[in-house]
Amino acid sequence: AGVCFHFGAPCTPVDACMYDPGDRTYKHCKTPIEGACTAWAAACNPASKCMVEPASGLYKHCDSPAGGACKSYGAPCAPTP
């Protein structure tokens, strides 16, 4: 869990809260294009609380989200679009 081996078509999360690898936080995406963001906005926390843990690169449940980042991670999870 927490890793994807087979990707489908590009998608954008319903709430447009996406991971910005530049600073390793989640932000609202003002301009999503085919699963990528070309313009970032304010920090956000995904509704599912399933976030990328930068140290491992895996998706894990965030037990303590704060300002687009996670203070403590739990079990592996699968994000939903």
C-alpha distances in whole Angstrom, upper triangle without the diagonal:
4,6,8,10,13,14,17,20,20,20,21,19,22,23,23,21,20,18,22,21,24,24,21,21,21,24,25,26,30,29,26,27,24,21,23,25,29,30,28,30,29,26,24,21,18,19,15,15,12,13,12,13,16,16,13,12,8,8,9,11,15,17,20,20,23,25,22,21,19,20,18,14,12,9,5,6,7,11,13,16
4,7,10,13,13,16,19,18,18,18,17,20,20,20,18,16,15,18,17,21,21,17,17,17,20,22,23,26,26,23,24,22,18,20,22,25,26,25,26,26,23,20,18,15,17,13,13,9,9,9,10,12,13,10,9,5,4,6,9,12,15,18,17,21,22,19,17,16,18,16,12,11,9,5,5,6,8,12,15
4,7,9,10,14,17,16,17,18,17,21,22,21,19,17,15,18,17,20,21,17,19,18,21,23,23,26,26,23,23,20,17,19,21,24,26,25,27,27,24,22,20,17,19,16,16,12,12,10,11,13,14,10,8,6,7,10,13,16,19,21,20,23,24,21,19,18,21,19,15,15,12,8,8,8,10,13,15
4,6,7,10,13,13,14,16,16,19,21,20,19,17,16,18,17,21,22,19,20,19,22,23,22,26,24,21,21,18,15,17,20,23,25,25,27,27,25,23,21,18,20,17,17,13,13,12,14,16,17,14,11,9,9,12,15,18,21,23,22,25,26,22,21,21,23,22,18,18,15,12,11,8,10,12,14
4,7,10,13,15,16,19,19,22,24,23,22,20,19,21,20,23,25,22,23,22,25,26,25,28,27,23,22,19,17,19,22,25,28,27,30,30,28,27,25,22,23,20,21,17,17,15,17,18,19,16,13,12,13,16,19,22,25,27,26,29,29,26,25,24,27,25,22,21,18,15,14,12,14,15,17
4,7,10,12,14,17,18,21,23,22,22,20,19,22,21,24,26,23,24,23,25,25,24,27,25,22,20,17,15,18,21,24,27,27,29,30,29,27,25,22,23,21,22,18,19,17,20,21,22,19,16,15,15,18,21,23,27,29,28,30,30,27,26,26,29,27,24,23,21,17,16,13,14,15,15
4,7,8,10,13,15,18,20,19,19,17,17,19,19,22,24,21,22,21,22,22,21,24,22,18,17,13,12,14,18,21,23,24,26,27,26,24,23,20,21,19,20,17,17,16,19,20,22,19,16,15,15,18,20,23,26,28,26,28,28,24,24,25,28,27,24,24,21,18,16,12,12,13,12
4,7,9,12,14,16,19,18,19,17,18,20,21,24,26,23,24,22,23,22,20,23,21,17,15,12,11,14,18,21,23,24,26,28,26,25,24,20,21,20,21,19,19,19,22,23,25,22,19,18,17,20,22,24,28,29,27,30,29,25,26,27,30,29,26,26,24,20,18,14,13,13,12
4,6,10,13,15,18,16,18,16,18,20,20,23,25,23,23,21,22,21,18,20,18,14,12,8,9,12,15,18,21,22,24,26,25,24,23,20,21,20,22,20,20,20,23,24,26,24,21,20,19,22,24,26,29,30,28,30,29,25,26,27,31,30,28,28,26,22,20,16,15,13,11
4,7,10,13,15,13,15,13,14,16,17,20,22,20,20,18,18,17,15,17,14,10,9,5,5,8,12,14,17,18,20,23,22,21,21,18,19,19,20,18,18,17,21,21,24,23,19,19,18,21,22,24,27,28,25,27,26,22,23,25,28,28,26,27,25,22,19,16,14,13,10
4,7,9,12,10,12,11,13,15,17,20,21,20,19,16,16,14,13,14,13,9,8,6,5,8,11,14,16,16,18,20,20,18,18,15,16,16,18,16,16,17,20,21,24,23,19,19,17,20,20,22,25,26,23,24,23,20,22,23,27,27,24,25,24,21,18,14,12,10,7
4,6,8,6,8,8,11,13,16,18,19,18,16,13,13,11,9,11,10,7,8,7,5,8,9,12,13,13,15,17,16,15,15,12,13,14,16,15,15,16,19,20,24,23,19,19,16,19,19,20,23,23,20,22,20,17,19,21,24,25,23,24,23,21,18,15,11,10,6
4,5,5,6,7,10,13,16,19,19,17,15,12,12,10,10,12,12,9,11,11,8,11,11,15,15,14,15,15,15,12,12,9,10,10,12,12,12,14,18,19,23,22,19,18,15,17,16,17,20,20,17,19,18,15,17,18,22,22,21,21,21,19,15,13,9,7,4
4,6,8,10,14,16,19,22,22,20,18,14,13,11,11,13,13,11,13,13,11,14,14,17,17,16,15,16,16,13,13,10,9,11,14,14,15,17,21,22,26,25,22,21,18,19,18,19,21,21,18,20,19,16,19,20,24,24,23,23,23,21,18,15,11,9,6
4,5,9,12,15,18,20,20,18,15,11,10,8,9,11,12,11,14,15,13,14,13,16,15,13,13,13,12,9,10,8,8,10,12,13,14,16,20,21,25,25,22,21,18,19,17,17,19,19,16,17,15,13,16,18,21,22,21,22,23,21,18,16,12,11,9
4,6,10,12,15,17,17,16,13,10,8,5,5,8,9,8,11,12,10,10,9,12,11,10,10,11,11,9,10,9,10,12,14,14,14,15,19,20,23,23,20,20,17,19,18,18,21,20,17,17,15,13,16,18,21,23,22,23,23,22,19,17,13,12,9
4,7,9,13,15,14,13,10,6,5,4,6,10,11,10,13,14,11,11,10,13,12,10,10,9,8,6,7,6,8,10,11,11,10,12,15,16,20,20,18,17,15,16,15,14,17,17,13,13,12,9,12,14,18,19,18,20,21,19,17,15,11,11,10
4,6,9,12,12,10,8,5,6,6,6,10,11,9,12,12,9,9,8,11,11,9,10,11,9,8,9,8,11,12,12,11,9,10,13,14,18,18,15,15,13,15,15,15,18,17,14,15,13,9,11,14,17,19,17,19,20,18,16,14,11,12,10
4,6,9,9,7,6,4,6,9,9,13,13,12,14,14,11,10,9,12,12,10,12,12,10,9,10,9,13,13,12,11,8,8,10,10,14,14,12,12,11,13,14,13,17,16,13,14,12,9,9,12,15,17,16,18,19,16,15,14,11,13,13
4,5,6,6,6,6,7,9,9,12,13,12,14,15,12,10,8,10,10,8,11,11,10,11,12,12,16,17,15,15,11,10,12,11,14,16,13,15,14,16,17,16,20,18,15,15,13,10,10,13,17,18,18,21,22,20,19,18,15,17,16
4,6,5,7,9,10,13,13,16,16,15,16,17,13,11,11,12,13,12,14,15,13,14,15,15,19,19,17,16,12,10,11,9,12,13,11,13,14,16,18,17,20,20,17,17,15,12,12,14,17,18,18,20,21,19,19,18,16,19,18
4,6,8,10,11,14,13,16,16,16,17,18,16,13,12,12,12,11,13,14,13,15,16,17,21,22,20,19,15,13,14,11,14,16,14,17,17,19,21,20,23,21,19,18,16,13,13,16,18,20,20,23,24,23,22,22,20,22,21
4,6,9,10,14,14,17,18,18,20,21,18,15,14,15,14,11,13,13,11,13,15,16,20,21,18,18,14,12,13,10,13,15,14,16,17,18,19,17,20,18,16,15,12,10,10,13,15,18,18,21,23,22,22,22,20,22,22
4,7,10,13,14,17,18,17,20,20,17,15,14,16,15,13,14,14,11,12,12,14,17,18,15,14,10,9,9,7,10,12,11,13,13,14,16,14,17,16,13,13,12,9,8,10,13,14,14,18,19,18,18,18,16,19,19
4,7,10,12,15,17,16,19,20,16,15,13,15,14,11,12,10,7,8,9,11,14,15,13,13,9,9,10,9,13,14,13,14,13,14,15,13,15,14,11,10,8,5,5,8,11,14,14,17,19,18,18,18,15,18,17
4,7,9,13,14,14,17,18,14,13,11,14,13,10,10,9,6,6,6,8,11,13,11,11,8,9,11,11,15,16,14,15,13,14,14,12,15,14,10,10,8,4,6,9,13,15,15,17,19,18,16,16,13,15,14
4,6,9,12,12,15,17,14,12,10,12,10,6,6,6,4,5,8,9,12,14,13,14,12,13,15,15,19,20,17,18,16,17,17,15,18,16,13,12,9,6,9,13,16,18,18,21,22,21,19,19,15,16,15
4,6,9,9,13,15,13,12,9,11,9,6,5,6,6,6,9,9,12,14,14,15,14,15,18,18,22,23,20,20,18,19,19,17,20,19,15,14,11,9,13,16,19,21,21,23,24,23,21,19,16,16,14
4,6,6,10,12,10,9,6,8,6,5,6,8,9,10,12,12,15,17,17,17,16,16,19,19,23,24,21,21,19,21,21,20,23,22,18,18,15,12,15,18,22,24,23,25,26,24,22,20,17,16,14
4,6,10,13,12,11,8,8,5,6,6,9,12,12,15,15,17,20,20,21,19,20,23,23,27,27,24,25,23,25,25,24,26,25,21,20,17,15,19,22,25,27,27,29,30,28,26,24,20,19,16
4,6,10,10,8,6,5,5,7,9,13,15,15,18,17,19,21,22,22,20,21,24,23,27,28,24,25,23,26,26,25,28,27,24,23,20,18,21,24,27,29,28,30,31,29,26,24,20,19,16
4,7,6,6,4,6,8,9,11,14,15,15,17,15,18,19,20,19,18,18,22,22,25,25,22,22,21,23,24,24,27,26,23,23,20,17,20,23,26,28,27,28,28,26,23,21,17,16,13
4,6,5,6,7,10,12,15,18,19,19,20,18,21,21,23,21,20,20,24,23,27,26,23,23,22,25,26,26,30,29,26,26,24,21,23,25,29,30,29,30,30,27,25,22,19,18,14
4,6,8,10,13,15,18,20,21,20,21,18,20,21,22,20,20,19,23,23,26,25,21,22,20,24,25,26,29,29,26,27,25,22,24,26,29,30,28,29,28,25,23,19,17,16,12
4,7,10,12,13,16,18,18,17,17,15,17,18,19,17,16,16,19,19,22,22,18,18,17,20,21,22,25,26,23,24,22,18,20,22,26,26,24,26,25,22,19,16,14,13,10
4,7,9,11,14,16,16,16,17,16,19,19,20,18,16,15,19,18,21,21,17,18,18,21,22,22,26,26,22,23,21,17,19,21,25,26,24,26,26,23,21,18,16,16,13
4,6,7,10,13,14,14,16,15,18,19,20,19,17,16,19,18,22,22,19,20,19,22,23,22,26,25,21,21,19,15,18,20,24,26,25,27,27,24,22,20,17,17,14
4,7,10,14,15,16,19,18,21,23,23,22,20,19,22,21,24,25,22,23,22,25,26,25,29,28,24,23,20,18,20,23,27,28,28,30,30,28,26,24,21,21,18
4,7,11,13,14,17,18,20,22,22,22,20,20,22,21,25,26,23,24,23,25,26,25,28,26,22,21,18,16,19,22,25,27,27,30,31,29,27,25,22,22,19
4,7,9,11,14,15,18,20,19,20,17,17,20,19,22,24,21,22,21,23,23,22,24,23,19,18,14,12,15,19,22,24,24,27,28,26,25,23,20,20,18
4,7,9,13,14,17,19,19,20,18,19,21,20,24,25,23,24,22,23,23,21,24,22,18,16,12,11,15,18,21,24,24,27,28,27,25,24,21,21,19
4,7,10,13,15,18,17,19,17,18,20,19,23,25,23,23,21,22,21,19,21,19,15,13,9,9,12,16,18,21,22,25,27,26,24,24,20,21,19
4,7,10,13,15,14,15,13,15,16,16,20,22,20,20,18,19,18,15,17,15,11,9,6,5,8,12,15,17,18,21,23,23,21,21,18,19,18
4,7,9,12,11,13,11,13,15,16,20,21,19,19,16,16,15,13,15,13,9,8,6,5,8,11,14,16,17,19,21,20,19,18,15,16,15
4,6,8,7,9,8,11,13,15,18,19,17,17,14,13,12,9,12,10,7,7,7,5,7,9,12,13,13,15,17,17,15,15,12,13,14
4,5,5,7,7,11,13,15,19,19,17,15,12,12,10,10,12,12,9,11,11,8,10,11,14,15,14,15,16,15,13,12,9,10,10
4,5,8,10,14,16,19,22,21,19,18,14,13,11,11,12,13,10,12,13,11,13,13,16,16,15,16,16,16,13,13,10,9,10
4,5,8,12,14,17,20,19,17,15,11,10,8,9,11,12,11,14,15,13,14,13,16,15,13,13,13,12,9,9,7,7,9
4,6,10,11,15,17,17,15,13,10,8,6,5,8,9,7,11,12,10,10,9,12,11,10,10,11,11,9,10,8,10,12
4,7,9,13,15,14,12,10,6,5,4,6,9,11,10,13,14,12,11,10,13,12,9,9,9,8,6,7,5,8,11
4,6,9,12,11,10,8,5,6,6,6,10,11,9,12,13,9,8,8,11,11,9,10,11,9,8,9,7,11,12
4,6,9,8,6,6,4,6,9,9,13,13,12,14,14,11,9,9,12,12,9,11,12,10,10,10,9,13,14
4,6,6,5,6,6,6,9,9,12,12,12,14,15,12,9,8,10,9,7,10,11,10,11,12,12,16,18
4,6,5,7,9,10,13,12,15,15,14,15,15,13,10,10,12,12,11,14,15,13,14,15,15,19,20
4,6,8,11,11,14,14,16,16,16,17,18,16,13,12,13,12,11,13,14,13,16,17,18,21,23
4,5,9,10,13,14,16,17,17,19,20,17,15,13,15,13,11,13,13,11,13,15,16,19,21
4,7,9,13,14,17,18,17,19,19,16,14,13,15,15,12,14,13,11,12,13,13,17,18
4,6,10,12,15,16,16,19,20,16,14,13,15,14,11,11,10,7,9,9,11,14,16
4,7,9,12,14,14,16,18,14,13,12,14,13,9,10,9,6,6,7,7,11,13
4,6,9,12,12,15,17,14,12,10,12,10,6,6,5,4,5,8,9,12,15
4,6,9,10,13,16,14,12,9,11,9,6,5,6,6,6,9,9,12,15
4,5,6,10,12,11,9,6,8,6,5,6,8,9,9,12,11,14,17
4,6,10,13,13,11,8,8,6,6,6,9,11,12,15,15,17,20
4,7,10,11,9,6,5,5,7,9,13,15,15,17,16,19,21
4,7,7,6,4,6,8,9,11,14,15,15,17,15,17,18
4,6,5,6,7,10,12,15,18,19,18,20,18,20,21
4,6,8,10,13,15,18,20,21,20,21,18,20,20
4,7,10,13,13,16,19,18,17,18,15,17,17
4,7,9,10,14,16,16,16,17,15,18,19
4,6,7,10,13,14,14,16,15,18,19
4,7,10,14,15,16,19,18,21,23
4,7,11,12,14,17,17,20,22
4,7,9,10,14,14,17,20
4,7,9,12,14,17,20
4,6,10,12,16,19
4,7,10,13,17
4,6,10,13
4,7,10
4,7
4
